[in-house]
Structures are given as structure tokens and as C-alpha cells.
Amino acid sequence: MGERSNIRPETAVYEGGRMTETAPAMGLAAPSKSLFARAVGVIFAPKDTYADIAARPRILGALVLIWFIVTAVSTTFSSTELGKRLALEQTISYMEGFGMQVSDEMYNQMETRMMNQGPIPSLVATAVIMPLAAAIMAGIVLAVFTAILGGDAKYKQVYAIVVYSGFLLALQTLFVYPMFYLKESMASPTSLAVFLPFLDESSFAGRLAGAVDLFRLWWIVNLSIGIGVLYKRRTQPIVWSLLAVYAVIAIVIAAAGAALSGV
């Protein structure tokens, strides 16, 4: 009898009459997803995509692409006359909402500065703030969830998860800025306040509804999936813990605004 082969038929191919193992049987890893595939996958197939990101935490390309999307949309909007006017009105509204008095002289100075300001300061600020904010958040996530869940997650992996979750916030930018332009208002079209128009915007309830953003809730769920994949834990408890933190922050902001405005 001839020598018996240990290669399984389903893992073999014939080359020149010889039977050899295929790549999966030889233990070769599947190729990593491209940047574009990851950007789309984070939104539509987050679990599998975050597994790929955790295995190969490449960050720079995602940071650059998210920065480009956000700044391209926001700069295009703010370069228009309407965008500049709405930005000024929103700034004044925030200041007055927290009890600050805006004099005519202050208003004129702010108007002159905002109308003449070019896009460079905003582009630079976003390029600095965005990766820094993601780095800080990644540090907090690593410290808290490693202490609670254990595991051997690395900072670079957590940072990558946080950065890639930012594609949902970039998607929000693509949605809200055209809405700002069409409605001629910078009131968030994705906040809970949209569904509760009868609430006084300056009241605690109105401010709380305005502080709850539907895209942010989606982002929290999405980020929780990434954390769960990285730490090999169920997503649901992570979602509820992050939602609780978000709720506390929203309540504090709404209460502070209502108290300072005297409502």
C-alpha cells in the first residue's frame, strides 16, 4: 500500500500532480481590511470590523480621513455668509444661555472677527484637538475597563477603537451641516429636542432634550461593541455603563445652563 497522506482533501490543491496544503491549513492570517472597508464596516458591520482593527491597530489613515471629512464639510459651511452668521448667532445664544450679557460693542467685535476669520485656525485646531481628545478618551477607557473587565488590551488597540468609532461622528457631520444650511439654523437636527418641540429651550427639560443627541447614542453603542470585541465581553453591560455616564453629563450640563439663565 502507498503512504497515506495527512492532508485533508478540503485543505488541499494539486500543483504539478502534487497535493499541497492551502493557505488556511498552513495557518496564514486573512488579509487586513483596507481603510475604506474599515470606515464602512465600522458603521454597517462593527463587530467584525473592530476585530480586524484590534488585531491590526493602524491609526494614522483613519485620523487623517476623519479630519478631512469633518473639516471639509464644516469649512465649506462656515465659508458662506449664512454659515458665518449662524455661527455668530449660536455663539451669542450659548453665552446668553449661560447668563452672560453681550453688549453691542462686544457683538460688533465678535461679528468683525468671525466674518473676517479664514479657515486655517479651524483646520489647525481640529488637527490638534481631535487626536488629543481621542488619546485622552482611550486612556480613560483603558484604565476603567481594564480595571473592571481585566484582560490584556494594549493602549494602541483601545486608541484605534476610539479613533475608528469617530467615523460615525464624521457621518453625523455629513448629515447635520446640510440641514443647518437648509433650515438656516444651527439647532441640532439630531437631538431629542427635535421630537419635543413644545419644550421651552431655556428650561431644564428643554436643555436636557437638546443635550441628548441620537447620533451620539449610536456612537456610544458602536464604541461599546468595539470595547466588547477587544475585551471579549458582552456588549450590553458596556452600553449601559457608557449610557449612564452620558446621562449624568447631559443632566449636569442642562442643570447648569438652567441655573445660570435663571430658569
C-alpha positions as CSV (number, residue, x, y, z in Angstrom):
1,M,0.0,0.0,0.0
2,G,1.1,3.6,-0.7
3,E,2.0,6.1,2.0
4,R,-1.1,7.7,3.5
5,S,-1.3,11.5,3.3
6,N,-2.2,13.5,6.4
7,I,-3.5,16.4,4.3
8,R,-7.3,16.8,4.4
9,P,-9.0,16.9,0.9
10,E,-10.8,20.1,1.7
11,T,-7.5,21.9,2.5
12,A,-5.5,20.6,-0.5
13,V,-4.8,21.7,-4.0
14,Y,-2.9,20.0,-6.8
15,E,0.1,21.7,-8.3
16,G,2.0,19.8,-10.9
17,G,0.5,16.5,-9.8
18,R,1.5,17.0,-6.2
19,M,-1.0,17.7,-3.4
20,T,-0.2,20.7,-1.2
21,E,-2.0,22.4,1.7
22,T,-3.9,25.6,1.1
23,A,-3.2,28.9,2.9
24,P,-5.8,28.4,5.7
25,A,-4.5,25.0,6.5
26,M,-1.0,26.4,6.7
27,G,-2.1,28.9,9.3
28,L,-1.8,32.1,7.2
29,A,-3.8,35.0,8.5
30,A,-6.5,36.6,6.4
31,P,-5.6,39.9,4.8
32,S,-6.5,43.0,6.8
33,K,-9.3,45.2,5.7
34,S,-8.5,48.4,3.8
35,L,-9.0,51.8,5.3
36,F,-12.2,52.4,3.2
37,A,-13.5,48.9,4.2
38,R,-12.9,49.7,7.8
39,A,-14.6,53.1,7.6
40,V,-17.7,51.5,6.0
41,G,-17.5,48.4,8.2
42,V,-17.5,50.3,11.5
43,I,-20.9,51.7,10.5
44,F,-22.5,48.6,9.0
45,A,-20.6,45.6,10.4
46,P,-18.9,46.9,13.6
47,K,-18.2,43.6,15.3
48,D,-16.1,42.0,12.5
49,T,-14.5,45.3,11.7
50,Y,-13.5,46.1,15.2
51,A,-12.0,42.6,15.5
52,D,-9.8,43.4,12.5
53,I,-8.9,46.8,14.0
54,A,-7.9,45.3,17.3
55,A,-5.7,42.7,15.5
56,R,-4.0,45.4,13.4
57,P,-4.5,48.8,15.1
58,R,-3.4,51.2,12.3
59,I,-4.5,54.7,13.3
60,L,-2.9,57.4,11.1
61,G,-5.0,56.9,8.0
62,A,-8.3,56.9,9.9
63,L,-7.3,60.1,11.8
64,V,-6.5,61.8,8.5
65,L,-9.6,60.7,6.7
66,I,-11.9,61.7,9.6
67,W,-10.2,65.0,9.9
68,F,-10.6,65.6,6.2
69,I,-14.3,64.8,6.2
70,V,-15.1,66.9,9.2
71,T,-13.1,69.9,8.2
72,A,-14.1,69.8,4.5
73,V,-17.8,69.9,5.4
74,S,-17.5,72.4,8.3
75,T,-15.2,74.7,6.4
76,T,-17.4,74.7,3.4
77,F,-20.3,75.7,5.5
78,S,-18.5,78.3,7.6
79,S,-17.1,80.0,4.5
80,T,-20.6,81.0,3.4
81,E,-22.2,84.2,4.5
82,L,-25.1,82.2,6.0
83,G,-22.7,79.9,7.9
84,K,-20.8,82.8,9.4
85,R,-24.0,84.5,10.5
86,L,-25.4,81.3,12.1
87,A,-22.1,80.6,13.9
88,L,-22.2,84.1,15.4
89,E,-25.8,83.7,16.4
90,Q,-25.1,80.3,18.0
91,T,-22.1,81.7,19.9
92,I,-24.2,84.6,21.3
93,S,-27.0,82.2,22.2
94,Y,-24.6,80.0,24.2
95,M,-23.2,83.0,26.0
96,E,-26.6,84.4,26.9
97,G,-27.9,80.9,27.8
98,F,-25.2,80.7,30.5
99,G,-26.1,84.1,31.9
100,M,-23.6,86.2,30.1
101,Q,-24.5,89.7,28.9
102,V,-23.4,90.6,25.4
103,S,-23.1,94.3,24.8
104,D,-23.4,95.9,21.4
105,E,-19.7,96.6,21.4
106,M,-18.9,93.0,22.2
107,Y,-21.3,91.8,19.5
108,N,-19.7,94.1,16.9
109,Q,-16.2,92.9,17.8
110,M,-17.3,89.2,17.6
111,E,-19.0,89.8,14.3
112,T,-16.0,91.5,12.7
113,R,-13.6,88.7,13.9
114,M,-15.9,85.9,12.8
115,M,-16.7,87.4,9.4
116,N,-13.0,88.0,8.6
117,Q,-11.6,84.8,10.0
118,G,-10.2,82.4,7.5
119,P,-10.3,78.6,7.6
120,I,-6.7,78.0,8.7
121,P,-7.2,78.4,12.5
122,S,-10.1,76.0,12.5
123,L,-8.3,73.4,10.4
124,V,-5.2,73.5,12.7
125,A,-7.3,73.4,15.9
126,T,-9.2,70.4,14.7
127,A,-6.0,68.6,13.7
128,V,-4.7,69.1,17.2
129,I,-7.9,68.7,19.3
130,M,-9.3,65.6,17.5
131,P,-6.3,63.1,18.1
132,L,-5.7,64.6,21.5
133,A,-9.3,64.1,22.6
134,A,-9.3,60.5,21.2
135,A,-6.0,59.9,23.1
136,I,-7.4,61.1,26.4
137,M,-10.6,59.1,26.0
138,A,-8.6,56.0,25.0
139,G,-6.6,56.4,28.2
140,I,-9.8,56.6,30.3
141,V,-11.3,53.6,28.6
142,L,-8.2,51.5,29.0
143,A,-7.9,52.4,32.7
144,V,-11.5,51.9,33.6
145,F,-12.4,48.8,31.6
146,T,-9.1,47.0,32.2
147,A,-9.7,47.5,35.9
148,I,-13.3,46.3,35.6
149,L,-13.0,43.6,32.9
150,G,-9.4,42.6,33.2
151,G,-7.7,41.4,30.1
152,D,-4.5,42.4,28.3
153,A,-5.7,45.1,26.0
154,K,-3.0,47.5,24.8
155,Y,-3.3,51.3,24.7
156,K,-2.8,51.3,20.9
157,Q,-5.7,48.9,20.4
158,V,-8.0,51.0,22.5
159,Y,-6.9,54.2,20.8
160,A,-7.6,52.6,17.4
161,I,-11.1,51.5,18.6
162,V,-11.9,55.1,19.7
163,V,-10.5,56.6,16.6
164,Y,-12.4,54.4,14.2
165,S,-15.6,54.9,16.1
166,G,-15.2,58.6,15.0
167,F,-16.4,57.6,11.5
168,L,-19.9,57.8,13.0
169,L,-19.3,61.4,14.1
170,A,-17.9,62.1,10.7
171,L,-21.2,60.7,9.3
172,Q,-23.1,63.0,11.6
173,T,-21.2,66.0,10.2
174,L,-22.2,64.9,6.7
175,F,-25.8,64.9,7.8
176,V,-26.2,67.9,10.0
177,Y,-24.3,70.6,8.1
178,P,-26.5,70.4,5.0
179,M,-29.5,70.5,7.4
180,F,-28.1,73.7,9.0
181,Y,-27.9,75.3,5.6
182,L,-31.4,74.2,4.5
183,K,-33.1,75.2,7.8
184,E,-30.9,78.3,8.2
185,S,-30.4,77.3,11.8
186,M,-27.7,75.5,13.8
187,A,-30.1,73.9,16.2
188,S,-29.1,70.3,16.1
189,P,-31.4,68.2,13.8
190,T,-30.4,65.0,15.6
191,S,-31.1,65.9,19.2
192,L,-34.1,64.6,21.2
193,A,-35.4,68.2,21.2
194,V,-36.5,67.8,17.6
195,F,-39.2,65.4,18.8
196,L,-40.2,67.6,21.7
197,P,-40.8,71.0,20.1
198,F,-43.3,72.0,22.8
199,L,-40.5,72.2,25.5
200,D,-39.0,75.6,26.3
201,E,-35.5,75.6,25.0
202,S,-34.2,77.5,28.1
203,S,-35.9,75.2,30.6
204,F,-34.1,72.3,32.3
205,A,-36.3,69.8,30.3
206,G,-35.6,71.6,27.1
207,R,-31.9,71.8,27.7
208,L,-31.8,68.1,28.7
209,A,-33.6,67.1,25.5
210,G,-31.2,69.3,23.5
211,A,-28.2,67.6,25.2
212,V,-29.3,64.1,24.1
213,D,-28.1,63.5,20.6
214,L,-29.3,60.5,18.6
215,F,-26.0,60.2,16.7
216,R,-24.1,60.3,20.0
217,L,-26.3,57.5,21.3
218,W,-25.5,55.5,18.2
219,W,-21.8,56.3,18.6
220,I,-21.9,55.0,22.3
221,V,-23.5,51.7,21.2
222,N,-20.9,51.4,18.4
223,L,-18.0,52.2,20.7
224,S,-19.3,49.7,23.2
225,I,-19.3,47.0,20.5
226,G,-15.6,47.8,19.8
227,I,-14.7,47.6,23.5
228,G,-16.6,44.4,23.9
229,V,-14.7,42.8,21.0
230,L,-11.4,44.0,22.4
231,Y,-12.0,42.7,25.9
232,K,-14.0,39.7,24.7
233,R,-17.1,40.7,26.8
234,R,-20.8,41.1,26.2
235,T,-21.7,44.4,24.7
236,Q,-24.9,45.1,26.7
237,P,-23.3,45.9,30.1
238,I,-20.8,48.1,28.4
239,V,-23.5,50.0,26.6
240,W,-25.5,50.6,29.8
241,S,-22.4,51.8,31.7
242,L,-21.5,54.3,29.0
243,L,-25.1,55.5,28.6
244,A,-25.2,56.1,32.3
245,V,-22.1,58.3,32.1
246,Y,-23.6,60.2,29.1
247,A,-26.9,60.7,31.0
248,V,-25.0,62.2,34.0
249,I,-23.1,64.6,31.8
250,A,-26.3,65.7,30.0
251,I,-28.1,66.3,33.3
252,V,-25.2,68.3,34.7
253,I,-25.0,70.5,31.6
254,A,-28.8,71.0,31.5
255,A,-29.0,71.8,35.2
256,A,-26.0,74.3,35.0
257,G,-27.5,76.1,32.0
258,A,-30.9,76.4,33.5
259,A,-29.5,77.6,36.8
260,L,-27.2,80.2,35.2
261,S,-30.0,81.5,33.0
262,G,-32.3,81.8,36.0
263,V,-35.0,79.5,34.5
